[in-house]
């Protein structure tokens, strides 16, 4: 984690050069057809990612308002804004993964939209969607744990 964090700090002043998405460039992209399809269909979209690789490469946004959702088998405080907005405005929720390849080279992958739960209970639906989001993040973190950054107390106990 500390190696990756050092790389992120060193790359920060060079993000403008790293952001160039071109064949043979520093950032490979996959799955952006999911974004194009949603836009062409007139769908609203929300993209989520995590503090993995150089998270500045992907889009990160959200407000901090804590709910408890399982993460790595334990209840963890999780910001529900993504789920609340997606459910309220019927948005497609697209996972976006950033992976560090070698050095300052990255792969950005957009995955198909997640199904939105529709039980009629807004709080339960938001919690179910955030549980799915956390499960995806868990999968990515287990795949490349050295690229995950989380230094604050995610688990209150």
PyMOL commands that set and color helices and strands:
alter all, ss='L'
color gray80, all
select helices_A, chain A and resi 2-12+15-18+33-40+81-89+122-143+145-147
alter helices_A, ss='H'
color red, helices_A
select strands_A, chain A and resi 27-30+45-48+66-71+74-79+92-100+106-113
alter strands_A, ss='S'
color yellow, strands_A
deselect
rebuild
show_as cartoon
